[in-house]
Amino acid sequence: MTDARAALRERYRGTLASRTQRVVELVPACRRGAEAELRELMGELHTLKGEARMLGYAPLARVCHVLEDRFREAEPDFDALAVVLDGVLLSLSPGTSEGDAAALWRTSLEALGEVVEAADGEASEPAPPELEVKTGTTRWMQIDATMVDVLCEKLAAVATELGQYTARIEADRARNGVRSGDDDAERLRTGVNEALLLALDLRLHPVEPLLGRLAAHARVLASQRGQSLDVVVRAEGVRIEREILDRLADPLLHVVQNAVEHGVELPDERGDKPATARIELEAETSGATVTICIRDDGRGIDREAVLARALREGRVSDTRPRNAGAQDMDPRLDVLFQPGFSTRERADEGAGRGVGLDVVRRVIEGLGGDVRVESELGRGTELTFSVPAALTQERLVVVQTGDVLYGIPSHWVVSIERRSGEEEAKDGEAATFSWRGETLPLGSLAAIVGGVEEEERTVLVLRFGERPCALACAAVVEHTELLRRPTSRGLSEHCGVSASAQLDDGRLVLLLELGFLRKGLTRGASVSLRAPREEISRPRVLVVDDSVVVRDLLSEVLVTAGYQVDTAQNGKEALVALASFQPDVVISDIEMPEMDGFGLLREIRARSETLPVVLVTARSSAEDRRRASSLGASAYVAKGEFQSDSLIQVVRRYCPEGT
């Protein structure tokens, strides 16, 4: 096969999958005798057959030909034909190799009662002549998705720099009494922002193909279990960022498998319901949020059985409210998302091991979204996922506590209110806030992030999918759309910071993880989610190095010596960490991407003249030492001279409490 043929196959495989998905969607209507839908289905199959032949997919073309014959029969076996179509759809999935696809086509032909010859393959019928690709006549191009990511990153960096530049110009004009006007810099910034939006749009992918593959999987699984199942997909026009779509695939697959294996009954168990069960996979866009709903009409969840098991395992107390408000998720269902919880006494091969829904929630919350479950015993279950359509750019409410700015996604914020002194908590009581006739639990942002206690008169009413709650902060700085820069896993785990962003004036904004914020609000305003007080009392060291080996080595040495250690991979990430907490010492390499050690030292000294900064580096020339000293380094240790005892001695000059 030539490179040209391979490129054409790669280019049009998605087209074949979309056409097959449309055929699958038409089957339920054809089952009901709809003639217009049957004509459309036959047309799609015929076109699919021709396209397969042109691309050299002879076995697929043969499958389509046999399917045409079967659908023309007086009484087609729609269940059998649907299973074959699902196999075809799976064969065209992005992760399926050419060899696996060919095997699926052979299996499909066998299922249709066709004789498959040993040599049945691409050479089983004459291949059409190679298509000549004429340069200059096509507007289609295939590129590596990574190149799109790099393009977005570069444009985002330029947009940020231009934003800061124009902000400085406006500040200079204001100081000199010059009226602001539209100039070349502002026009250039507008053009770059428009280019960035176009580049970001390239990262968006349709949701429908993923839901189509999930539907095919559900139908194949139901067929294996002897279930009769219709699966409906509705997601036309809904698009989402590729990274989010990739991270959603496994959680959605788990929920779909649960719906088939535990939700949907066998035909003779469905009572007065139709013998053919139904699963609906829907997606819709609302502003910057995409909502995906997986709904079945199966047996539903026995809430009392869930509560009984949860009580036996000590997961809830009997005093926990059983009746939720109209917009709340029943606490008896919320316990399903706790690690290791299952209502089944024995696990089977497919599920029931108590591993899944807790991971599902963790993934969704890691995306800044939430998941809800609703169920009616005997009538079915519905899980709803709400996630941002994009992670790269997000509209935020920027709030302040102390000197630190935090970004709260706008789609979490229901209302912004002012707080009076009446909401002060009495001793032994949790703080609350009255809003529209409801009494909401009130949390303190300063307490959650471990910041300095201060007067917090601004209240954000937040909703994460369950009942609303209130978060008190010092002030709301602005509403704005910012570009997110993800942080390392370490910062996410220890500080609850999932990403950072930068305002036009250069100030850093930290974006909190949903799970971190939810836990802080659940545990109460006075509870900090940082380490226990006895751990916080240990001297804290921030280690900055782009080498994971060096970071781990220095961390091990320092932890053994009694220090609490945080790490960052470069200077920019270190600044994010420094905005979240105040270490006692910073130990940094010099040569690092994004921002080197000298740049980090310069930024630190612009904010603090007293924070000790120790440079540990392979660069040991006299010039490097003079530069480090002129920038305000507290100490300079060459890696070639490095010994753990000497490092500890240097650190103890500034943190003698380490033991």
C-alpha positions in Angstrom: 0.0 0.0 0.0 1.4 3.4 -1.0 1.8 6.4 1.3 -0.9 8.2 -0.7 -3.4 5.4 -0.1 -2.5 5.2 3.6 -2.9 9.0 3.9 -6.3 8.8 2.2 -7.4 6.0 4.5 -6.4 8.0 7.6 -8.1 11.1 6.2 -11.5 9.4 5.4 -11.7 6.8 8.2 -13.6 9.3 10.4 -16.0 10.0 7.5 -16.8 6.2 7.3 -17.3 6.1 11.0 -19.7 9.1 10.9 -21.7 7.5 8.1 -21.9 4.2 10.0 -23.0 6.0 13.1 -25.9 7.5 11.1 -26.9 4.1 9.9 -26.9 2.9 13.5 -29.2 5.8 14.5 -31.7 5.0 11.7 -32.2 1.3 12.8 -34.8 1.9 15.5 -37.0 3.9 13.1 -36.7 1.2 10.5 -37.6 -1.4 13.1 -40.9 0.6 13.5 -41.5 0.4 9.7 -40.6 4.0 8.8 -40.1 4.0 5.1 -38.3 7.3 4.8 -35.7 6.3 7.3 -35.2 2.9 5.6 -34.5 4.7 2.3 -32.0 7.0 4.0 -30.4 4.0 5.6 -30.1 2.1 2.3 -28.6 5.2 0.7 -26.0 5.6 3.5 -25.0 1.9 3.2 -24.6 2.2 -0.5 -22.4 5.2 -0.2 -20.4 3.6 2.5 -19.9 0.5 0.3 -18.6 2.7 -2.5 -16.3 4.7 -0.2 -14.9 1.5 1.3 -14.1 0.1 -2.2 -12.3 3.3 -3.2 -10.1 3.2 -0.1 -9.3 -0.5 -0.7 -11.4 -1.8 2.3 -12.8 -4.7 0.3 -14.0 -6.7 3.3 -15.9 -3.7 4.6 -17.4 -3.1 1.2 -18.6 -6.7 1.2 -20.1 -6.3 4.7 -22.1 -3.3 3.5 -23.3 -5.2 0.4 -24.6 -8.0 2.5 -26.2 -5.6 4.9 -28.1 -4.0 2.0 -29.5 -7.4 1.1 -30.5 -8.2 4.7 -32.3 -4.8 5.2 -34.2 -5.5 1.9 -35.7 -8.7 3.3 -39.4 -8.8 4.2 -38.7 -9.3 7.9 -35.1 -8.3 8.7 -33.5 -9.5 11.9 -32.9 -6.0 13.2 -31.2 -7.2 16.5 -28.6 -9.2 14.5 -28.1 -6.4 12.0 -27.6 -3.8 14.8 -24.9 -6.0 16.4 -23.1 -6.2 13.0 -23.3 -2.5 12.6 -21.9 -2.0 16.1 -19.0 -4.2 15.1 -18.4 -2.0 12.0 -18.5 1.1 14.1 -15.9 -0.3 16.5 -13.7 -1.3 13.6 -13.5 2.4 12.5 -12.7 3.8 16.0 -9.5 5.8 16.2 -7.7 3.2 18.5 -8.5 0.2 16.2 -5.5 -1.0 14.2 -6.0 -2.1 10.5 -5.4 -5.7 11.5 -8.1 -5.6 14.3 -10.5 -3.8 11.9 -10.1 -6.6 9.3 -10.7 -9.2 12.0 -13.9 -7.4 13.0 -15.1 -7.3 9.4 -14.5 -11.0 9.0 -16.5 -11.6 12.2 -19.3 -9.4 10.8 -19.4 -11.5 7.6 -19.6 -14.7 9.6 -22.4 -13.3 11.7 -24.3 -12.5 8.5 -23.9 -16.1 7.4 -21.3 -15.4 4.7 -18.5 -17.8 3.8 -15.2 -16.1 4.6 -12.3 -17.4 2.6 -8.9 -17.7 4.2 -7.5 -15.2 1.9 -10.4 -12.8 2.2 -8.8 -9.5 2.5 -7.9 -6.5 0.5 -6.9 -8.5 -2.5 -10.2 -10.4 -2.6 -11.4 -8.0 -5.2 -9.5 -5.7 -7.6 -8.4 -2.6 -5.9 -9.3 0.6 -7.7 -6.5 2.6 -9.3 -4.5 4.8 -6.9 -6.1 8.2 -6.5 -3.8 11.0 -7.6 -3.7 13.8 -5.1 -3.4 17.1 -6.9 -1.5 19.7 -5.1 -3.1 23.1 -4.8 -6.7 21.8 -5.3 -7.6 20.7 -1.7 -8.4 22.8 1.3 -7.9 19.9 3.7 -4.7 19.2 5.7 -3.9 16.7 8.4 -1.5 17.8 11.2 -0.3 16.4 14.5 -2.6 17.6 17.3 0.5 18.5 19.3 1.3 21.2 16.8 -2.1 22.8 17.5 -1.3 22.8 21.2 2.1 24.4 20.6 0.5 27.0 18.4 -2.1 27.8 21.1 0.7 28.0 23.7 2.8 30.4 21.6 -0.2 32.7 20.8 -1.3 32.6 24.4 2.2 33.8 25.5 2.2 36.6 22.9 -1.3 37.6 24.0 -0.3 37.8 27.7 2.8 39.9 26.9 0.8 42.3 24.7 -1.9 42.6 27.4 0.8 43.5 30.0 2.4 45.9 27.5 -0.9 47.7 26.7 -1.7 47.9 30.4 1.6 49.6 31.1 0.8 52.1 28.3 -2.6 52.9 29.8 -1.0 53.3 33.2 1.6 55.8 31.8 -1.1 57.7 30.0 -3.1 58.0 33.2 -0.1 59.3 35.1 0.6 61.9 32.5 -3.0 62.9 32.1 -3.3 61.7 28.5 -6.7 60.4 27.4 -6.8 56.8 26.4 -7.1 56.1 22.7 -7.1 53.4 20.1 -3.5 52.9 19.0 -1.4 50.4 17.1 -0.6 48.4 20.2 -4.3 47.9 21.1 -5.1 46.9 17.5 -2.3 44.5 17.5 -3.5 43.0 20.7 -7.0 42.6 19.3 -5.6 40.8 16.2 -3.5 38.4 18.3 -6.5 37.6 20.5 -8.6 36.9 17.5 -5.9 34.6 16.1 -5.7 32.9 19.5 -9.5 32.3 19.6 -9.2 30.7 16.1 -6.4 28.5 17.3 -8.2 27.5 20.4 -11.2 26.5 18.3 -9.0 24.0 16.5 -8.7 22.1 19.8 -12.4 21.5 20.0 -13.8 18.1 18.9 -17.3 16.8 18.5 -18.7 14.8 21.3 -21.0 12.7 19.1 -18.4 10.2 17.9 -17.3 9.3 21.4 -21.0 8.8 22.5 -21.5 6.7 19.3 -18.7 4.4 20.2 -20.1 4.1 23.8 -23.5 3.2 22.3 -21.9 0.5 20.1 -20.2 -0.9 23.1 -23.4 -0.9 25.1 -25.3 -2.8 22.3 -22.6 -5.4 21.9 -22.4 -5.9 25.7 -26.2 -6.2 25.9 -26.3 -8.7 23.1 -23.7 -10.9 24.9 -25.9 -10.8 28.0 -29.1 -11.7 26.2 -30.7 -8.2 26.7 -32.8 -6.4 24.1 -31.5 -2.8 24.0 -32.0 0.4 22.0 -29.4 3.1 22.5 -30.1 6.7 21.4 -27.4 9.3 20.9 -28.2 13.0 20.8 -25.2 15.3 20.7 -25.4 17.2 17.3 -23.1 20.2 17.2 -21.7 19.8 20.7 -17.9 20.2 20.8 -15.4 20.0 23.6 -11.7 20.4 24.0 -9.7 17.3 23.0 -8.0 16.9 26.4 -11.3 16.9 28.2 -12.8 14.5 25.8 -9.9 12.1 26.3 -10.2 12.3 30.1 -14.0 11.7 29.9 -13.8 8.5 27.9 -13.0 6.1 30.7 -15.5 7.6 33.3 -18.3 7.5 30.6 -17.4 4.0 29.6 -17.7 2.9 33.2 -21.1 4.4 33.6 -22.4 2.9 30.4 -21.2 -0.5 31.4 -22.9 -0.1 34.8 -26.1 0.9 33.0 -26.0 -2.3 30.9 -24.7 -4.7 33.6 -26.6 -3.5 36.6 -29.3 -1.1 35.4 -31.0 -2.7 32.4 -33.0 -5.9 33.1 -33.5 -9.0 30.9 -36.7 -8.9 28.7 -38.6 -11.2 31.1 -37.7 -9.1 34.1 -39.1 -5.8 32.9 -42.7 -6.3 33.9 -45.0 -3.7 32.4 -42.2 -1.8 30.7 -41.3 -2.5 27.0 -39.3 -5.7 26.6 -36.6 -3.7 24.7 -34.7 -1.5 27.2 -33.5 2.0 26.4 -30.3 3.9 27.2 -30.0 7.5 26.1 -26.7 9.3 25.7 -27.2 13.1 25.4 -24.9 16.1 25.3 -25.8 19.7 25.1 -23.9 23.0 25.5 -25.0 25.8 27.9 -22.7 28.7 27.7 -19.1 27.5 28.5 -20.4 24.3 30.0 -21.1 20.9 28.3 -23.6 18.6 30.0 -23.5 14.9 29.2 -26.4 12.7 30.5 -26.5 8.9 30.6 -30.1 7.7 31.2 -31.5 4.2 31.4 -35.1 2.9 32.0 -33.8 0.0 34.0 -34.3 -1.2 37.6 -33.2 2.0 39.3 -31.4 2.3 42.6 -32.9 1.1 45.9 -32.1 4.1 48.1 -33.1 2.4 51.4 -30.8 -0.6 50.5 -28.0 1.9 49.8 -28.6 3.6 53.2 -28.7 0.3 55.1 -25.4 -0.8 53.7 -23.8 2.6 54.3 -25.0 2.5 57.9 -23.6 -1.0 58.4 -20.2 0.1 57.0 -20.3 3.3 59.1 -20.2 5.6 56.1 -23.2 7.7 57.3 -25.0 8.3 60.6 -28.6 7.6 61.1 -29.1 11.3 61.9 -28.1 12.3 58.4 -31.0 14.0 56.5 -32.8 11.6 54.2 -34.8 14.1 52.3 -33.0 16.5 50.1 -34.3 19.8 48.7 -35.8 20.0 45.3 -32.5 20.8 43.6 -30.3 18.6 45.8 -28.9 15.1 45.3 -30.2 12.6 47.8 -27.4 11.9 50.4 -28.3 8.2 50.0 -27.2 8.4 46.4 -24.2 10.6 47.2 -22.7 7.8 49.2 -22.3 5.8 45.9 -19.4 8.0 45.1 -17.4 7.0 48.2 -14.3 4.8 47.6 -15.0 1.1 47.8 -18.8 1.4 48.2 -21.0 -1.2 46.5 -24.5 -2.5 47.1 -23.5 -6.0 45.7 -22.5 -8.7 48.0 -20.3 -10.4 45.3 -18.4 -8.9 42.5 -18.9 -10.2 39.0 -16.5 -10.0 36.0 -17.9 -6.8 34.7 -18.5 -4.7 37.9 -19.5 -4.7 41.5 -16.0 -4.4 43.0 -16.6 -1.0 44.4 -14.1 0.6 42.1 -15.4 3.2 39.8 -17.8 5.9 40.8 -15.4 7.5 43.3 -12.8 7.6 40.4 -15.5 9.0 38.1 -16.2 11.9 40.5 -12.5 12.5 41.0 -11.8 12.8 37.3 -14.8 15.0 36.7 -13.9 17.3 39.6 -10.4 17.4 38.3 -11.8 18.9 35.1 -13.6 21.6 37.2 -17.0 19.9 36.7 -19.4 17.9 38.8 -21.5 14.7 38.5 -25.1 14.1 39.8 -27.2 11.0 40.0 -30.9 10.7 40.1 -32.9 7.4 40.3 -36.4 6.0 40.7 -36.7 2.5 41.8 -38.1 0.4 39.0 -38.0 3.2 36.5 -34.3 3.9 35.8 -31.2 6.0 36.7 -29.7 9.2 35.3 -26.2 10.4 35.7 -25.4 13.9 34.6 -21.9 15.2 34.0 -21.2 19.0 33.8 -17.8 19.9 32.6 -16.2 23.1 31.0 -16.1 23.0 27.2 -12.5 24.1 27.3 -9.7 24.2 29.9 -7.3 26.5 28.0 -9.4 29.6 28.4 -11.9 30.2 31.2 -14.1 33.0 32.5 -13.3 33.6 36.1 -14.4 35.6 39.1 -11.1 36.8 40.6 -11.2 37.1 44.4 -8.7 38.2 47.0 -7.6 36.9 50.4 -4.6 38.5 51.9 -2.2 39.4 49.1 -3.2 36.4 47.0 -5.6 36.3 44.1 -7.7 33.2 43.4 -9.8 32.4 40.3 -13.3 30.8 40.7 -14.9 29.6 37.5 -17.9 31.8 36.7 -20.2 28.8 36.1 -19.8 27.8 39.8 -20.9 31.3 40.9 -24.7 31.7 41.3 -24.6 35.1 43.1 -22.3 37.6 44.8 -23.5 39.1 48.0 -22.4 41.3 50.9 -22.2 39.8 54.4 -23.4 41.5 57.6 -22.2 40.8 61.1 -25.3 38.7 61.8 -23.8 35.6 60.1 -21.0 35.3 62.7 -20.9 31.8 64.1 -21.4 31.2 67.8 -19.0 29.1 69.7 -19.4 25.4 68.7 -21.7 26.2 65.8 -20.9 26.2 62.1 -21.2 29.5 60.3 -24.2 30.0 57.9 -25.4 32.6 55.4 -29.0 33.4 54.6 -29.7 33.6 50.9 -33.2 33.7 49.2 -34.9 32.1 52.2 -32.3 29.3 52.5 -29.7 28.9 55.2 -26.4 27.9 53.5 -23.2 26.6 55.1 -20.7 29.4 55.0 -17.0 28.7 54.5 -14.0 31.0 54.7 -11.6 31.2 51.7 -8.7 32.2 54.0 -9.3 29.2 56.3 -9.6 26.8 53.3 -6.3 27.9 51.7 -4.5 28.4 55.0 -4.2 32.2 54.6 -4.1 35.0 57.1 -7.4 35.6 58.9 -9.0 38.8 57.9 -12.4 40.5 57.5 -14.4 38.7 54.8 -17.5 40.7 53.9 -17.9 39.5 50.3 -19.8 36.2 49.9 -19.9 34.1 46.8 -22.9 31.7 46.5 -21.6 28.6 44.7 -23.3 25.6 43.2 -21.3 22.5 42.3 -24.3 20.4 41.3 -25.7 19.8 44.7 -27.3 22.3 47.1 -25.7 25.8 47.1 -23.1 26.8 49.6 -21.5 30.2 50.5 -17.8 31.2 50.4 -16.6 34.3 52.2 -13.6 36.3 50.9 -12.0 39.7 51.3 -13.1 41.1 48.0 -14.0 40.4 44.4 -11.3 42.0 42.1 -12.8 41.5 38.7 -14.7 39.2 36.2 -12.5 38.3 33.3 -11.5 35.6 30.8 -8.0 34.3 31.4 -5.7 31.7 29.9 -5.0 28.8 32.2 -1.6 27.3 32.7 -1.7 23.9 34.4 0.5 23.3 37.4 2.3 20.2 38.5 0.6 17.3 40.3 2.5 18.2 43.5 1.0 21.7 43.7 -2.4 20.2 42.9 -2.2 17.6 45.7 -0.7 19.8 48.4 -2.0 23.3 47.7 -5.3 22.6 45.9 -4.1 24.7 42.9 -4.9 23.2 39.6 -3.7 26.0 37.3 -2.6 29.6 37.3 -3.3 32.6 35.1 -2.1 36.2 34.8 -4.0 39.5 34.7 -3.0 42.2 32.3 -1.2 44.0 35.0 1.0 41.0 35.6 -0.6 39.8 38.9 -0.8 36.0 39.3 -4.2 34.3 39.8 -4.4 30.8 41.3 -7.2 28.5 40.2 -8.4 26.1 42.9 -9.4 22.5 42.3 -13.1 21.8 42.7 -12.5 18.8 45.0 -10.2 20.9 47.3 -12.7 23.7 47.6 -15.7 21.3 48.1 -13.9 19.5 50.9 -13.0 22.8 52.5 -16.6 24.0 52.5 -17.9 20.6 53.7 -15.5 20.5 56.7 -16.3 24.0 57.8 -15.0 27.6 57.6 -12.5 27.2 60.5 -10.8 24.1 59.0 -7.6 24.4 56.9 -7.0 21.7 54.4 -3.3 22.1 54.8 -1.2 19.7 56.8 -2.1 19.4 60.5 -0.7 22.2 62.8 2.2 20.1 64.1 3.3 19.5 60.5 3.0 23.1 59.5 5.3 24.1 62.4 8.2 22.3 60.7 10.4 24.7 58.6 9.2 24.7 55.0 11.6 24.5 52.0 10.7 25.1 48.4 12.9 23.1 46.0 13.0 24.3 42.4 14.7 22.2 39.7 13.7 20.9 36.3 15.3 17.5 37.0 13.1 15.1 38.8 16.2 13.2 40.0 17.6 16.3 41.6 14.2 17.3 43.1 13.8 13.8 44.6 17.4 13.8 45.9 17.2 17.2 47.6 13.7 16.4 49.0 14.9 13.1 50.5 17.9 14.9 52.2 15.7 17.7 53.5 12.8 15.5 54.7 15.3 13.3 56.6 16.7 16.4 58.3 13.2 17.3 59.5 12.0 19.8 56.9 8.7 20.0 55.1 9.4 20.1 51.4 7.5 21.4 48.4 8.8 21.2 44.8 8.4 23.1 41.5 9.8 22.3 38.1 10.8 25.8 37.0 10.8 29.5 38.0 7.3 30.2 36.8 5.8 27.3 38.7 7.8 28.4 41.8 6.1 31.8 41.6 2.7 30.0 41.6 3.7 28.1 44.7 5.0 31.3 46.4 1.7 33.0 45.8 0.0 30.1 47.7 2.3 29.7 50.7 5.4 31.3 52.3 8.4 28.9 52.7 11.3 29.5 55.1 13.9 28.9 52.4 13.9 28.5 48.6 16.5 26.2 47.0 16.7 26.7 43.2 18.7 25.5 40.2 19.8 28.1 37.6 19.3 26.5 34.2 15.6 25.8 33.8 13.0 26.2 31.1 10.2 28.8 31.3 12.1 30.9 33.9 15.6 30.3 35.1 17.0 30.6 38.6 18.3 34.1 38.1 14.9 35.3 36.8 13.2 33.6 39.8 15.7 35.3 42.2 15.0 38.7 40.6 11.2 38.2 41.0 11.5 37.1 44.6 13.7 40.0 45.5 11.2 42.4 43.9 8.7 41.1 46.5 10.8 40.2 49.5 14.3 41.3 50.6 14.4 38.8 53.4 13.3 35.4 52.0 16.5 33.2 51.9 17.3 31.9 48.4 20.0 29.3 47.9 21.2 28.5 44.4 22.3 24.9 43.8 23.7 24.6 40.3 26.2 23.0 38.0 27.4 26.5 37.0 30.3 27.3 39.3 32.2 30.1 37.4 33.2 33.3 39.2 30.9 35.3 36.9 27.9 33.2 37.9 28.7 33.6 41.6 29.0 37.4 41.1 25.7 37.6 39.3 24.0 35.5 41.9 25.4 37.8 44.6 24.4 41.0 42.8 20.8 39.7 42.5 20.6 38.9 46.2 21.2 35.2 46.5 21.6 34.1 50.1 24.0 31.3 49.3 25.5 29.5 46.3 26.2 25.7 46.2 27.8 24.0 43.2 26.4 20.6 42.4 29.9 19.3 41.7 30.7 20.1 45.4 27.3 18.9 46.6 27.2 16.9 49.8 24.0 16.4 51.9 25.7 17.6 55.1 26.9 20.8 53.5 23.4 21.5 52.1 21.8 21.0 55.5 24.4 23.3 57.1 23.5 26.0 54.6 19.8 25.6 55.1 20.2 25.6 58.9 21.7 29.1 58.8 18.1 30.2 58.0 16.0 27.4 59.6 17.9 26.2 62.7 14.7 24.5 63.9 15.1 21.6 61.4 16.2 18.5 63.3 
